[in-house]
Amino acid sequence: MDTRKLRRLSETEWEAQPHGKMRVPGIIFADEVLVREMDEKVFEQMTNVATLPGIVKASYVMPDGHWGYGFPIGGVAAFDPDEGGIVSGGGVGFDISCGVRCLVSELTREDLEPVKEDLAHQLSRSIPAGMGRSGRIFLDFPEMDDMLLGGAQWAVEQGYGTKADLGRIEEQGCMKGAHPQDVSEKAKKRQQDEMGTLGSGNHYLEVQEVVEIFQTDIAETLGIKLGQIVISIHCGSRGLGHQIGTEYLREMALMADEYHFKLPDRELACAPINSPLGQRYLGAMRAGINCALANRQIITHLLRDAWERTFPAKASLNLLYDVSHNTCKVEKYPVDGKLKDLYIHRKGATRAFGPGHPSLPPTLQKTGQPVLIGGSMGTSSYILTGVAEAEIRSFNSSCHGAGRAMSRHQALKQWQGKQLVADLEEQGILIRSPSYRGVAEEAPLAYKDVTAVVNIAEKAGLSRKVAKLSPIICVKG
Amino acid sequence: MAGNWELFSHDADMGIRGIGPTFENAFEQAGLALTGVLIDPSQIEAKIPVNISCSDQKIDTLFYDWINELIYEMAHQHLIFGRFEVKISQDRQGQINLQGKAWGETIDLNRHPLAVEIKGATFTELKAEQNENNEYVVQCIVDV
């Protein structure tokens, strides 16, 4: 991105001043290197979002911002329903409630090393990944509706996981306001045999080692130690979320004229929050959030089963936290001295409540909310926590991952999947995937440097680094 | 199935393009491109037929619907397609109707190491038009 279009507010903050139809400024959190690496399209998309009705304060881009559909990925925007504010399918993304959860084991690297191969085999057998692999659960329509209403709470009631897990999931595992009746039959059909599946692309289950601790006190409270083995799961609402995204994007795009929206890009399709379509999308999208929460909960159950078979004496896996990074949620923020309910769109951005936030459970009041940052295959991941100042800085939002640095096409030209798997194995990282081409497209170097992204997220006051994780086994779709 | 297909590069996702002497051929070719995102379509046996119909006011959104219908059938029925047939007609009200058929086989991961899963078609780079060589070109980015 050409930095001449921006005004530098600080070392880590860049502003696009309102011009044309922009109602608010655009703000990018990045250093000079990251901002220069961002595509020009990010600028265009950020400023497009700033033109939407009812937007509050600014259109934000997190340090991992890159090109998305309509909204940039890494985009955060708040809308006020009293000011004609909108809700946008493109502001949430196709994979509704895609997110990361992290589980903490009792093992160390030494415990794991002798059984690594066997564990990789067990995990890839137990957890369906990739296109065309269905789960072992089949939901009929009444069960589907219960799942869409109950989320991870529903999953726990079905015997997948424990009540203790729920306290460590956003919304305590159940997004309120979900309306299964606003989810099409097609979306439900697409999901019937997809519960407990990872999907593909950049989704994965990874066994990782804690290789560095940055905040000893917080790490201790969260139960994280150096050398400990943790497991991260990255996936979303599967076919159901994709179908909801596709159908509502189409409907919102066709309604744009009726709402007198002059959209600079069809993918910005949106509807007023206070409109029948806006309300229907919110009901369906929240059902999609519950689907993602239930899905990650079932995968956790499958993981625990495999773990117990491999480590019967040290089988416990405690949920550290579960975050969603493609959502629209109602949160309270002061606007002109009044506390208001705003609709916060986070697309490829993680909610990051600071210490003492009323939404956090008592056990996380002192630390702030864990913010889980996924790496790309073979690279590091990070555990961060929320900081209080992010409330005024970014509507309590932080980054979500590395973000792609090159296209799948370019990656395919540059790497061979088989060779990549062999190279990573030499570095001690086992990759299990149904497709070598898929592995090549997801090559570690096809992504930006996640360390640079989290360093800036910390420097910019969006969240705080707690621990660095290094991969050992990666099950990919 | 006259014409040809190609994939084109895009940041995080993939572009599909069908080119043919008619819109119908171009739509069919784009079906092959959709399979091409996952695997070489010539490897697919065209034995299970699926009927697809959609209807729209505009040809580009009709293309968006056609691709999304194919994605839905692939996901829901675990099929991968290798052959397509499309008939397009316009009624008196100006509505454009598509009657299509796709033939494929059930996904068998031992024979079909699929690269990714396709989430949906997008409006990005969505085009349905005639080029300077009088060929019909249809294209869009699919989210993977």
Contacts between the chains, C-beta under 8 A, distances in Angstrom:
chain1	res1	chain2	res2	distance
A	39	B	11	7.0
A	41	B	11	7.9
A	66	B	11	6.7
A	66	B	12	7.2
A	67	B	11	4.5
A	67	B	12	7.1
A	69	B	122	5.3
A	69	B	123	7.7
A	69	B	124	5.9
A	69	B	143	7.0
A	73	B	12	7.7
A	94	B	119	4.7
A	94	B	120	5.5
A	94	B	143	4.9
A	95	B	119	6.4
A	130	B	109	6.9
A	130	B	114	6.4
A	130	B	117	7.1
A	131	B	38	6.9
A	131	B	75	8.0
A	131	B	107	7.0
A	131	B	114	4.5
A	131	B	116	6.8
A	131	B	117	3.8
A	131	B	118	7.8
A	132	B	78	5.3
A	132	B	80	7.8
A	132	B	107	3.4
A	132	B	108	8.0
A	132	B	109	5.9
A	132	B	112	7.0
A	132	B	114	6.2
A	133	B	109	6.6
A	134	B	78	7.0
A	186	B	72	6.0
A	186	B	76	7.6
A	189	B	76	5.3
A	190	B	72	6.5
A	190	B	75	5.1
A	190	B	76	5.1
A	199	B	117	5.7
A	200	B	114	7.6
A	200	B	115	7.9
A	200	B	116	4.8
A	200	B	117	4.0
A	200	B	144	7.7
A	201	B	116	5.3
A	201	B	117	6.6
A	201	B	144	5.5
A	239	B	75	4.9
A	239	B	76	7.5
A	242	B	75	7.8
A	242	B	119	4.0
A	242	B	120	5.2
A	242	B	143	7.7
A	243	B	72	6.9
A	243	B	120	7.6
A	245	B	119	7.3
A	245	B	120	6.2
A	246	B	68	5.5
A	246	B	71	7.9
A	246	B	119	7.8
A	246	B	120	3.9
A	246	B	121	7.2
A	249	B	120	8.0
A	249	B	122	7.8
A	249	B	123	7.4
A	250	B	61	7.5
A	250	B	64	7.0
A	250	B	65	7.7
A	250	B	68	7.9
A	253	B	123	6.4
A	254	B	61	7.8
A	266	B	123	4.2
A	266	B	126	7.6
A	267	B	122	6.6
A	267	B	123	5.2
A	267	B	124	6.1
A	269	B	123	7.8
A	404	B	11	6.2
A	404	B	12	4.6
A	407	B	9	4.7
A	407	B	10	5.9
A	407	B	11	5.7
A	407	B	12	7.2
A	408	B	9	7.8
A	408	B	10	8.0
A	408	B	12	7.4
A	408	B	13	7.3
A	408	B	14	5.9
A	408	B	116	7.9
A	408	B	144	7.4
A	409	B	7	7.2
A	409	B	8	7.8
A	409	B	9	3.9
A	409	B	10	7.8
A	409	B	14	7.4
A	410	B	9	6.8
A	434	B	109	5.4
A	434	B	113	5.8
A	434	B	114	7.1
A	435	B	113	4.4
A	435	B	114	5.8
A	435	B	115	5.0
A	435	B	116	7.8
A	436	B	113	6.8
A	437	B	113	7.0
A	437	B	115	4.0
A	438	B	113	7.9
A	438	B	114	7.5
A	438	B	115	4.5
A	438	B	116	5.7
A	441	B	115	6.2
A	441	B	116	6.8
A	477	B	116	7.7
A	477	B	117	6.7
